[in-house]
Amino acid sequence: MSRVIIPSMTGVINSVGIVVFKAAKVLVVKHGEAAKHLTGIVGLPGGVIEKGETAKEAAIRELAEETGLKAVAKSMIELPTKYHATIESKGGPRTFYHRVFLVREYFGSLQANEKTIPEWVTLDKLKDFTLLPNVQDAVSEALTGLSS
């Protein structure tokens, strides 16, 4: 597996997001008191790419950490769009460069932790949550990826 070079932008956090579908539902995580994001905000499972890790490796690790689910690596597709957003957090605004993966095969069961509470949400109810930026766009893009 080759390492991907992510553009170095001062102050920008290189991160990944993961889109997982189950029937007509998408997996989201609600951020708790221990999370860096604002409490109660909802996003895709994901997080920071650690030093020495590929984006795909980070996505697999973050999915497991935030939801308890284990991704099947060969089933993962990186979405073409690279998202950018400045997000208000508990420590002030942070800017992210965000790569998103669609996970088509996974195993395990959902498990909450002190930072995130995972939940399957019907696609039509996604709009009812206070979402992190780009969630709706990434989910729409991933739906396109399912048909390929």
N, C-alpha and C positions, 0 to 999 in steps of 0.2 A: 504494500500500500504506500503510495507516495504522499509525502507531506505537502500540504497546500500552503502557499505563502499568502498570508492575509495582509492587505495594505496596512502600513504603519501610519496611523494618524494620531498625533499627540492628543492625549486625553480621551481617545475613543476606545471603548471596550469591545473586543472581539467576542461575539457570542453566537450561540446556536438556539434554534427553536425546533420543536418536533411537533408534527401534525400526525395524529392517530385517529382513525375512524373506526367505529363499530356500528354497523347498520347505518342508521340515519343520525348518528351522534358523533360528536367530536370530543376529544379529551382536552380538558382545560384544567388549570390549577388556580385555586384561589390563594392569594398570599396572606399568610398569617402574621402574627406579631413579631416573630423571629426573622422574617424575610427582610431583605433590603428594600424591596418595593413597598409601596404604601399598602398598609393593611386593608384587605378586602378587595383589592384590585385583582382582576382575572386576566390570565395570559395563557399562552401555550407553555407546556413543559419546556424547560431550556435553561441555559445559563452560560457562564463564561468558559471560553476555551482556555484550558490550562497549558502552561509551557510544556512543549514536547508532545502535545496531543494534536491529532488531526481534528478537523471539524466533525467528521463522522464519529470518531472515538468520543469526542465531547458529547455529541448528541446521544449516543448509547449510554454513556455514564449519567448524564443529566436526566434522561428518561427514567432510569432505574432509581436514582436518588429522589426525584420529585414525585414519582408515581408508584414505584414498585414493579413496573412492567419492564420486561427485558426485550429489547429489539433484536430481530434477526437481521444482522448486518447486510446480508445479500439482498434483503427486501427493501432497503432504504434508497430513496431517490432524493438527490438535492434539487430543490426548486431553483429555477433560473434566476429569480429576482433576489437581489441582495438588498435587504432593508436597512434603513438608517432611521434613528429616532433619538431625540433627547427626551428623557423620561424623568419626571419628578420622582425622587425616592426619599427615604427617611434621612439620608445624609446630604440631600440637595440634588440638583439635576445631574444626570449622567447621560452621556451620549454613547449609543450602541451602533455597531456595524453587525448586522444580524443575518446569519445564513440559516435557512430553514430546510429541514428534511421531512419527507413523507415516509412514514414507517408503515409498510403494508403487512408485515407479519410480526407478531409479538406473542409473548406468553407471560403468565404470572397473573397476579391480582392486585387491584389498587390498594395502596397503603398511604395514609396521610402521615405527615411528620410535623415537626415544630415550625417549619417554614411554609409548607404548601399542603393544600387539601385538594387532591385530584377528584374530578367529577366528569362523568359523561353527560354532555348537554346536547339536546336536539338542535340541529342547525338553525331552525327557525327561532329558537330561544336565545341564541348567542347574542343577539342585539340587545337583549334585556339586561346584560351585565355591563359594569364599568370595566372596559377592556383596555389593556395596554395597546399602544399604537401598532398598527399593521396586522393585528390578529385576524381581523375579518378578511383582509386582502390575502394573507398567507393561506387561510382556510380555503378561500375561493380558488387560489392557484393550485392548491393540493388536490382539490376535487377534479380539476383538469388532469392532473398527473395520474389519478386513479384510472382514468380511461385509456391511458397509454400503456 
